[in-house]
Amino acid sequence: MNILTTDGTQRSNVWIKLVALALVTGCTAFASVHAEDSPSIEALIEKTRADMAQRGTTLSPQQEAILRVQYRWLQKIQGASNGGGLPNTLAQAPAAAGNQPLTMTTEALAGRVSQLPTPALVQVQTRKDGFELNGIRVMDPEGKIARQSVNAASGDYTYLIEKSDGSRLVKRGRGTESPAFLIATIVGKPGAWSVRSVDGQSSEGDMYALSPLGLVVMREDAAFELIAGRPIRSFALPMGWNPVPLQRGDISGTRYMLVEKSAESRPEKDSLGSLFQGFKRFTGAEAADDYALLNLDTGKVVKLAIEIDGKNVTRMSDCRKKNAVVNLCNKAESFESLWGPDGSPNTWHYFWRVVWMDTPEGPMAISNQRLSSEIRLFDLRSGKEVVAFRRPLGIAKWAVTPGPAGTFGLTAQLAFTTHKVEDVRKLMDTAANWSGKAAEGTVIAGVAEGTQAPATAGSNAAAAPVAAPGGSEKE
């Protein structure tokens, strides 16, 4: 694994080469500059002209051309050792928090985005601080990278830095050949965030989520998409759906964001209707539909059979021991959390239940649903659905892993056996279409037990899925 970090020794060696050229041409202005100063080429050339004029000589066009070429060469080489995890061409200046002044126009920011490398497939690996693209570690000297959003099909990414003063920076990049650059600052607290782009555009909301091209600011029934170099776009959410703060997918690449059924659209908690609904879901007579993927551009809703109750955990207190295996507790506190009381992931939380991504063949989603008994693949462009794995007694663990050339692998533990699909897109193209149907029995890698493998790619009849009492999951 290659790690790009700040290396003063390497940078100094580069400047020694440039100083040697300066001495040959008589350019003392270059010879007196240190690497950390990083002056502009125009200022250096003007200083060189003045120094040479004092000695009765002039800077020839050929010498000036050589100096410009060497300066550009210096910037490129220096960038390969200039921190931040990516080969920065120049050190990034710290961003001001709070009421950040306008630093560039929207058009200028769009120009900066257009200078990014050509989109290309990347392989992504998450780390505790930062992430890797094609084996190259991405880090930032301004602070620890708290989260990131990457489009593996294009190499576009953003990441969030949480600074010690409470402010947050959002930076944008693509691939590993150019530096990430600041696109926005965020200040506020949970439930009240203020986002300001470097081109002066701003938005306020209850929550926000990163996307590979920028970020989305959300309120109870609205979303505001900030993409670097473009005007902010506003989206009204359909009646009955609210945004969620934790988005585990590529919003800008797929155009889909995760939404949750509003309280007004669900039976009141602990009511008779709520208890009856829970019973029907537990017995399989009804599939949950508390979450969905919403297309921001078209308003299309792709419902997911994920239960809203799973996002909460219960912590017991004021307990006393009754016997070796039983404790009696007087207090119980229920609250939303990604993590259980023991520190392990709360795998029933919606964040761990669905992931969606942009692929070279189009956007798709993978969801662990129906009381964690099945893993379903969704082709978000065609509407096709594939049951990749199913076990009536539940799936213990599952994971999506990025592979080479923009592919994604899927592993699932059924009982004591772990099964793997090397390429979920290939399975999507070849397995049976289960859209609007519920599977029964055990399904492994798209094939139900006791049936033959699906015959043709995209076939709707292969494996003859049987409709369960729950009926359609989608409308």
Number of C-alpha atoms within 10 A of each C-alpha: 8 10 16 20 20 20 13 14 9 14 21 15 13 17 19 14 12 19 21 14 17 20 13 10 17 19 25 18 20 23 17 9 14 14 15 11 7 11 12 9 14 10 10 19 18 13 16 22 18 17 18 18 12 9 9 8 12 14 18 11 9 8 15 16 11 13 21 15 11 16 18 13 14 18 16 17 17 25 24 22 22 24 23 24 26 28 24 25 20 15 17 17 9 10 16 11 18 15 11 15 13 12 12 13 14 18 14 13 18 16 13 13 17 11 9 17 15 12 14 15 20 26 23 22 16 13 13 9 15 21 21 22 22 17 15 19 23 25 24 19 16 16 16 17 22 14 19 20 24 28 29 30 21 20 23 25 23 24 28 23 23 17 15 9 8 11 17 21 25 24 22 25 25 26 25 21 17 18 26 27 17 20 24 26 24 24 19 16 12 11 12 13 17 19 25 23 27 22 23 16 16 17 18 19 20 18 21 27 23 27 30 26 27 26 24 24 24 25 20 15 16 16 23 20 25 27 20 25 22 14 13 15 11 15 14 13 20 14 11 14 23 21 26 21 18 17 22 20 27 26 28 23 22 22 19 27 25 28 24 21 18 16 12 10 11 14 14 12 11 9 10 11 13 13 14 13 17 17 13 14 18 14 11 17 13 20 25 22 19 20 25 23 21 23 18 20 9 9 14 14 20 19 19 25 24 25 23 17 14 17 19 18 18 13 13 14 12 10 12 11 10 10 8 6 6 9 13 13 13 10 10 11 10 11 9 14 17 19 16 17 12 8 8 9 13 20 19 24 22 27 19 19 21 24 20 25 24 23 20 13 11 15 20 25 21 24 22 27 24 24 20 22 18 26 26 24 27 24 19 22 11 10 13 19 24 26 29 27 29 29 20 16 14 16 20 16 14 20 14 15 15 17 17 14 14 21 20 20 16 21 18 23 17 22 12 7 8 12 15 18 19 17 17 22 21 13 20 23 17 19 26 28 27 24 19 15 19 20 21 16 12 18 21 19 22 25 22 22 14 10 11 11 16 21 13 13 15 17 14 17 14 20 21 15 19 12 14 14 13 18 14 15 17 15 7
